[in-house]
Amino acid sequence: MKKLMIKNHQGSQKTMMIALLGVAIILVIVVSIDLFKKPTVTAPVVNNTTEQQSSSDDMQAEVTPEAPLVSPEDQFRAEVPADIVVPGTDTQLSEEQKKEIAIPVVVVPAAPGSSSSFRNFKITAENNTFTPTKVIANVGDTVHIDFTAVDKDYDIAFPSYNMKGSAIQGQTRIIEFKARKEGSFSYYCPSCGGPETGPMGQIIIVAKD
């Protein structure tokens, strides 16, 4: 009897071990199947050349080399009049001359040690007239214009420099650019009838001797 009980006990242990082994094998098979079913995730392939090119294009879109502003066939450009004088803050003019020629309110070096100047002018628009009508500066100067609309809204356009500004009645707008090309460049008010019927003026840029 004792021997029979021992045999039965050993048989039960053996059966249990076989059962546990079977469960373990089933678990391994299930896990393996589940892993094979999952999609393989791979790191995206980055084309460094394309990415660098896109960054370069973005930079070029924000910072572009300055293209020539004036073409030989520019209808708004004329030759600089003979014997033209670039006025300073202390230039003396008659009241009639002041209606035509802008006297700069500020003339200072554009940068420390620079031979070019920063010139600040004031232009008003009133009764469909620009006053004064002529702004004169040297090539290389920074031209700063305070443009004021007095009795109504006005536009001011500089086609040769691809610039246009607007001011509502009583408002002063700032127009600033670097004079990079010699010539007499017309400006006008598009909303007042354009260059054919509206007020016009000239920005005269003189080459340095």
ROFI-404869 format. One record per residue (C-alpha): residue number from 1; residue in one letter; x, y, z. Coordinates in nm, 4 decimals, always signed. Each point is the difference from the previous one (the first is absolute). Example, Ala and Ser with C-alpha at 12.3 -4.5 7.8 and 13.67 -1.06 7.14 Angstrom:
num->1; residu->A; px->+1.2300; py->-0.4500; pz->+0.7800 .
num->2; residu->S; px->+0.1370; py->+0.3440; pz->-0.0660 .
***
This chain:
num->1; residu->M; px->+0.0000; py->+0.0000; pz->+0.0000 .
num->2; residu->K; px->+0.2745; py->+0.2422; pz->+0.0924 .
num->3; residu->K; px->+0.1839; py->-0.0704; pz->-0.3250 .
num->4; residu->L; px->-0.3192; py->+0.0603; pz->-0.1964 .
num->5; residu->M; px->-0.0546; py->+0.3398; pz->+0.1669 .
num->6; residu->I; px->+0.3565; py->+0.1013; pz->-0.0808 .
num->7; residu->K; px->-0.0468; py->-0.0979; pz->-0.3638 .
num->8; residu->N; px->-0.3261; py->+0.1924; pz->-0.0226 .
num->9; residu->H; px->+0.1647; py->+0.3094; pz->+0.1555 .
num->10; residu->Q; px->+0.2894; py->-0.0159; pz->-0.2451 .
num->11; residu->G; px->-0.2440; py->-0.0427; pz->-0.2860 .
num->12; residu->S; px->-0.1948; py->+0.3080; pz->+0.1084 .
num->13; residu->Q; px->+0.3205; py->+0.2089; pz->+0.0130 .
num->14; residu->K; px->+0.1005; py->-0.1200; pz->-0.3424 .
num->15; residu->T; px->-0.3433; py->+0.0797; pz->-0.1431 .
num->16; residu->M; px->+0.0079; py->+0.3481; pz->+0.1581 .
num->17; residu->M; px->+0.3449; py->+0.0733; pz->-0.1422 .
num->18; residu->I; px->-0.1120; py->-0.1107; pz->-0.3446 .
num->19; residu->A; px->-0.3068; py->+0.2236; pz->+0.0302 .
num->20; residu->L; px->+0.2091; py->+0.3003; pz->+0.1093 .
num->21; residu->L; px->+0.2446; py->-0.0610; pz->-0.2834 .
num->22; residu->G; px->-0.2893; py->-0.0139; pz->-0.2457 .
num->23; residu->V; px->-0.1402; py->+0.3297; pz->+0.1291 .
num->24; residu->A; px->+0.3426; py->+0.1626; pz->-0.0300 .
num->25; residu->I; px->+0.0363; py->-0.1203; pz->-0.3585 .
num->26; residu->I; px->-0.3462; py->+0.1329; pz->-0.0861 .
num->27; residu->L; px->+0.0842; py->+0.3398; pz->+0.1532 .
num->28; residu->V; px->+0.3236; py->+0.0191; pz->-0.2003 .
num->29; residu->I; px->-0.1876; py->-0.0825; pz->-0.3203 .
num->30; residu->V; px->-0.2709; py->+0.2606; pz->+0.0699 .
num->31; residu->V; px->+0.2544; py->+0.2725; pz->+0.0794 .
num->32; residu->S; px->+0.2002; py->-0.0830; pz->-0.3135 .
num->33; residu->I; px->-0.3103; py->+0.0178; pz->-0.2196 .
num->34; residu->D; px->-0.0963; py->+0.3332; pz->+0.1568 .
num->35; residu->L; px->+0.3444; py->+0.1454; pz->-0.0668 .
num->36; residu->F; px->-0.0097; py->-0.1100; pz->-0.3625 .
num->37; residu->K; px->-0.3409; py->+0.1635; pz->-0.0447 .
num->38; residu->K; px->+0.1230; py->+0.3436; pz->+0.1189 .
num->39; residu->P; px->+0.1217; py->+0.2306; pz->-0.2800 .
num->40; residu->T; px->+0.3702; py->+0.0599; pz->-0.0071 .
num->41; residu->V; px->+0.0828; py->+0.3573; pz->+0.0994 .
num->42; residu->T; px->+0.3052; py->+0.1365; pz->-0.1700 .
num->43; residu->A; px->+0.1645; py->+0.3359; pz->+0.0461 .
num->44; residu->P; px->-0.0896; py->+0.2452; pz->-0.2788 .
num->45; residu->V; px->+0.2685; py->+0.0507; pz->-0.2591 .
num->46; residu->V; px->+0.1046; py->+0.3639; pz->-0.0017 .
num->47; residu->N; px->+0.1373; py->+0.1363; pz->-0.3218 .
num->48; residu->N; px->+0.2558; py->+0.2426; pz->+0.1382 .
num->49; residu->T; px->+0.0576; py->+0.1558; pz->-0.3390 .
num->50; residu->T; px->-0.3703; py->+0.0817; pz->-0.0472 .
num->51; residu->E; px->-0.0367; py->+0.1279; pz->+0.3545 .
num->52; residu->Q; px->+0.3006; py->+0.2273; pz->-0.0327 .
num->53; residu->Q; px->-0.1242; py->+0.1234; pz->-0.3362 .
num->54; residu->S; px->-0.3419; py->+0.0878; pz->+0.1508 .
num->55; residu->S; px->+0.1663; py->+0.1944; pz->+0.2794 .
num->56; residu->S; px->+0.2135; py->+0.1786; pz->-0.2552 .
num->57; residu->D; px->-0.3070; py->+0.0857; pz->-0.2086 .
num->58; residu->D; px->-0.1771; py->+0.1412; pz->+0.3069 .
num->59; residu->M; px->+0.3012; py->+0.2147; pz->+0.0747 .
num->60; residu->Q; px->+0.0174; py->+0.1194; pz->-0.3575 .
num->61; residu->A; px->-0.3688; py->+0.0894; pz->+0.0134 .
num->62; residu->E; px->+0.0643; py->+0.2215; pz->+0.3020 .
num->63; residu->V; px->+0.3375; py->+0.1422; pz->-0.0978 .
num->64; residu->T; px->+0.0539; py->+0.0576; pz->-0.3686 .
num->65; residu->P; px->+0.2861; py->+0.1839; pz->-0.1679 .
num->66; residu->E; px->-0.0915; py->+0.3519; pz->-0.0927 .
num->67; residu->A; px->-0.0934; py->+0.0051; pz->-0.3679 .
num->68; residu->P; px->+0.0600; py->+0.3094; pz->-0.2123 .
num->69; residu->L; px->-0.2943; py->+0.2294; pz->+0.0641 .
num->70; residu->V; px->+0.0212; py->+0.1943; pz->-0.3222 .
num->71; residu->S; px->+0.0046; py->-0.1389; pz->-0.3515 .
num->72; residu->P; px->+0.1260; py->+0.1929; pz->-0.3057 .
num->73; residu->E; px->-0.3552; py->+0.0277; pz->-0.1359 .
num->74; residu->D; px->-0.1460; py->+0.1397; pz->+0.3250 .
num->75; residu->Q; px->-0.2530; py->+0.2634; pz->-0.1078 .
num->76; residu->F; px->+0.0123; py->+0.1653; pz->+0.3425 .
num->77; residu->R; px->+0.3738; py->+0.0670; pz->-0.0137 .
num->78; residu->A; px->+0.1697; py->+0.2975; pz->-0.1663 .
num->79; residu->E; px->+0.3540; py->+0.1324; pz->-0.0002 .
num->80; residu->V; px->+0.1130; py->+0.2149; pz->+0.2891 .
num->81; residu->P; px->-0.0412; py->+0.3705; pz->-0.0886 .
num->82; residu->A; px->+0.3208; py->+0.1917; pz->-0.0588 .
num->83; residu->D; px->+0.1542; py->+0.1979; pz->+0.2866 .
num->84; residu->I; px->-0.2251; py->-0.1650; pz->+0.2603 .
num->85; residu->V; px->+0.1050; py->+0.0662; pz->+0.3605 .
num->86; residu->V; px->-0.0681; py->-0.2354; pz->+0.2899 .
num->87; residu->P; px->-0.1351; py->+0.2245; pz->+0.2781 .
num->88; residu->G; px->+0.1048; py->-0.0199; pz->+0.3630 .
num->89; residu->T; px->-0.1845; py->+0.1039; pz->+0.3128 .
num->90; residu->D; px->+0.1504; py->+0.3490; pz->-0.0249 .
num->91; residu->T; px->-0.0787; py->+0.0578; pz->-0.3693 .
num->92; residu->Q; px->-0.1715; py->+0.3347; pz->-0.0499 .
num->93; residu->L; px->-0.2990; py->+0.0098; pz->-0.2352 .
num->94; residu->S; px->-0.2809; py->+0.2426; pz->-0.0696 .
num->95; residu->E; px->-0.3534; py->-0.0908; pz->+0.1018 .
num->96; residu->E; px->-0.0850; py->-0.0784; pz->-0.3610 .
num->97; residu->Q; px->+0.3059; py->-0.2225; pz->-0.0356 .
num->98; residu->K; px->-0.0950; py->-0.1855; pz->+0.3199 .
num->99; residu->K; px->-0.3267; py->-0.1033; pz->-0.1654 .
num->100; residu->E; px->+0.2055; py->-0.1750; pz->-0.2646 .
num->101; residu->I; px->+0.3167; py->-0.1204; pz->+0.1753 .
num->102; residu->A; px->-0.0090; py->-0.1921; pz->+0.3288 .
num->103; residu->I; px->+0.2509; py->+0.1144; pz->+0.2623 .
num->104; residu->P; px->+0.1021; py->-0.2953; pz->+0.2202 .
num->105; residu->V; px->-0.0832; py->+0.0459; pz->+0.3664 .
num->106; residu->V; px->+0.2760; py->-0.2444; pz->+0.0975 .
num->107; residu->V; px->+0.3244; py->-0.0955; pz->-0.1737 .
num->108; residu->V; px->+0.2326; py->-0.2353; pz->+0.1898 .
num->109; residu->P; px->+0.2457; py->-0.2741; pz->-0.1008 .
num->110; residu->A; px->-0.1850; py->-0.3166; pz->-0.0997 .
num->111; residu->A; px->+0.2460; py->-0.1981; pz->+0.2139 .
num->112; residu->P; px->+0.3141; py->+0.0795; pz->+0.2001 .
num->113; residu->G; px->+0.2793; py->+0.0824; pz->-0.2429 .
num->114; residu->S; px->-0.2342; py->-0.0185; pz->-0.3014 .
num->115; residu->S; px->+0.0197; py->+0.2546; pz->-0.2818 .
num->116; residu->S; px->-0.3733; py->-0.0453; pz->-0.0647 .
num->117; residu->S; px->-0.2647; py->+0.1905; pz->+0.1909 .
num->118; residu->F; px->-0.3379; py->-0.0579; pz->+0.1573 .
num->119; residu->R; px->-0.2305; py->+0.2759; pz->-0.1270 .
num->120; residu->N; px->-0.3415; py->+0.0686; pz->+0.1510 .
num->121; residu->F; px->-0.2527; py->+0.1907; pz->-0.2133 .
num->122; residu->K; px->-0.3629; py->+0.1030; pz->+0.0465 .
num->123; residu->I; px->-0.2608; py->-0.0064; pz->-0.2776 .
num->124; residu->T; px->-0.3631; py->+0.1065; pz->+0.0409 .
num->125; residu->A; px->-0.2925; py->-0.0771; pz->-0.2287 .
num->126; residu->E; px->-0.2729; py->+0.2650; pz->-0.0095 .
num->127; residu->N; px->-0.2366; py->+0.1345; pz->-0.2659 .
num->128; residu->N; px->+0.1232; py->-0.2757; pz->-0.2346 .
num->129; residu->T; px->+0.3543; py->+0.1338; pz->+0.0210 .
num->130; residu->F; px->+0.3223; py->-0.1352; pz->+0.1459 .
num->131; residu->T; px->+0.2071; py->+0.2559; pz->+0.1887 .
num->132; residu->P; px->+0.2878; py->+0.0152; pz->-0.0565 .
num->133; residu->T; px->+0.0125; py->-0.1897; pz->-0.3258 .
num->134; residu->K; px->+0.3733; py->-0.0800; pz->-0.0219 .
num->135; residu->V; px->+0.2142; py->-0.2053; pz->+0.2368 .
num->136; residu->I; px->+0.3733; py->+0.0078; pz->-0.0802 .
num->137; residu->A; px->+0.2622; py->-0.2361; pz->+0.1442 .
num->138; residu->N; px->+0.3282; py->-0.1708; pz->-0.0909 .
num->139; residu->V; px->+0.0466; py->-0.3551; pz->-0.1204 .
num->140; residu->G; px->+0.0517; py->-0.2174; pz->+0.3088 .
num->141; residu->D; px->-0.2040; py->+0.2231; pz->+0.2307 .
num->142; residu->T; px->-0.2871; py->-0.1325; pz->+0.2088 .
num->143; residu->V; px->-0.3059; py->+0.2068; pz->-0.0888 .
num->144; residu->H; px->-0.2627; py->+0.0269; pz->+0.2738 .
num->145; residu->I; px->-0.3255; py->+0.1768; pz->-0.0909 .
num->146; residu->D; px->-0.2780; py->+0.0949; pz->+0.2415 .
num->147; residu->F; px->-0.3053; py->+0.0085; pz->-0.2261 .
num->148; residu->T; px->-0.3058; py->+0.1814; pz->+0.1411 .
num->149; residu->A; px->-0.3523; py->+0.0062; pz->-0.1450 .
num->150; residu->V; px->-0.1590; py->+0.3321; pz->+0.0995 .
num->151; residu->D; px->-0.3493; py->+0.0495; pz->-0.1441 .
num->152; residu->K; px->-0.0929; py->-0.3567; pz->-0.1127 .
num->153; residu->D; px->+0.1438; py->-0.3467; pz->-0.0587 .
num->154; residu->Y; px->+0.2978; py->-0.0208; pz->-0.2365 .
num->155; residu->D; px->+0.2210; py->-0.2637; pz->-0.1559 .
num->156; residu->I; px->+0.3625; py->+0.0413; pz->-0.0948 .
num->157; residu->A; px->+0.1645; py->-0.2371; pz->-0.2472 .
num->158; residu->F; px->+0.3652; py->-0.0356; pz->-0.1111 .
num->159; residu->P; px->-0.0182; py->-0.2440; pz->-0.2941 .
num->160; residu->S; px->+0.3749; py->+0.0004; pz->-0.0628 .
num->161; residu->Y; px->+0.0619; py->-0.1182; pz->+0.3560 .
num->162; residu->N; px->-0.3041; py->-0.2296; pz->+0.0163 .
num->163; residu->M; px->-0.1400; py->+0.1900; pz->+0.2955 .
num->164; residu->K; px->-0.3446; py->+0.1292; pz->+0.0832 .
num->165; residu->G; px->-0.1493; py->+0.1479; pz->+0.3158 .
num->166; residu->S; px->-0.3344; py->+0.1384; pz->+0.1117 .
num->167; residu->A; px->-0.0993; py->+0.2486; pz->+0.2660 .
num->168; residu->I; px->-0.3490; py->+0.0838; pz->+0.1192 .
num->169; residu->Q; px->-0.0921; py->+0.3612; pz->+0.0718 .
num->170; residu->G; px->+0.2133; py->+0.1389; pz->+0.2820 .
num->171; residu->Q; px->+0.2362; py->-0.2973; pz->+0.0017 .
num->172; residu->T; px->+0.3771; py->-0.0030; pz->-0.0548 .
num->173; residu->R; px->+0.1594; py->-0.3052; pz->-0.1559 .
num->174; residu->I; px->+0.3721; py->-0.0775; pz->-0.0244 .
num->175; residu->I; px->+0.1649; py->-0.0951; pz->-0.3276 .
num->176; residu->E; px->+0.3666; py->-0.0944; pz->+0.0156 .
num->177; residu->F; px->+0.2392; py->-0.1464; pz->-0.2551 .
num->178; residu->K; px->+0.3646; py->-0.0035; pz->-0.1004 .
num->179; residu->A; px->+0.0782; py->+0.2045; pz->-0.3108 .
num->180; residu->R; px->+0.1890; py->-0.2493; pz->-0.2160 .
num->181; residu->K; px->-0.0446; py->+0.1395; pz->-0.3503 .
num->182; residu->E; px->+0.0671; py->+0.3383; pz->-0.1549 .
num->183; residu->G; px->-0.2934; py->+0.1693; pz->-0.1708 .
num->184; residu->S; px->-0.3089; py->+0.2141; pz->+0.0372 .
num->185; residu->F; px->-0.2848; py->-0.2293; pz->+0.1060 .
num->186; residu->S; px->-0.3639; py->+0.1070; pz->-0.0141 .
num->187; residu->Y; px->-0.2469; py->-0.0724; pz->+0.2784 .
num->188; residu->Y; px->-0.3759; py->+0.0583; pz->-0.0091 .
num->189; residu->C; px->-0.3371; py->-0.0628; pz->+0.1678 .
num->190; residu->P; px->-0.1811; py->-0.2991; pz->-0.1598 .
num->191; residu->S; px->-0.3357; py->+0.0789; pz->+0.1640 .
num->192; residu->C; px->+0.0114; py->+0.3609; pz->-0.1212 .
num->193; residu->G; px->+0.0006; py->-0.0911; pz->-0.3682 .
num->194; residu->G; px->+0.3467; py->-0.1439; pz->-0.0428 .
num->195; residu->P; px->+0.2947; py->+0.1569; pz->-0.1825 .
num->196; residu->E; px->-0.2240; py->+0.1345; pz->-0.2768 .
num->197; residu->T; px->-0.2255; py->+0.2279; pz->+0.2080 .
num->198; residu->G; px->+0.1047; py->-0.0250; pz->+0.3659 .
num->199; residu->P; px->+0.2770; py->+0.1713; pz->+0.1950 .
num->200; residu->M; px->+0.3567; py->-0.1032; pz->-0.0754 .
num->201; residu->G; px->+0.3483; py->+0.0593; pz->+0.1351 .
num->202; residu->Q; px->+0.3586; py->-0.1109; pz->-0.0505 .
num->203; residu->I; px->+0.2589; py->-0.1774; pz->+0.2094 .
num->204; residu->I; px->+0.3325; py->+0.1073; pz->-0.1474 .
num->205; residu->I; px->+0.2980; py->-0.2187; pz->+0.0831 .
num->206; residu->V; px->+0.3358; py->+0.1573; pz->-0.0830 .
num->207; residu->A; px->+0.3206; py->-0.1974; pz->-0.0578 .
num->208; residu->K; px->+0.2884; py->+0.1064; pz->+0.2212 .
num->209; residu->D; px->+0.3027; py->+0.1571; pz->-0.1679 .
***
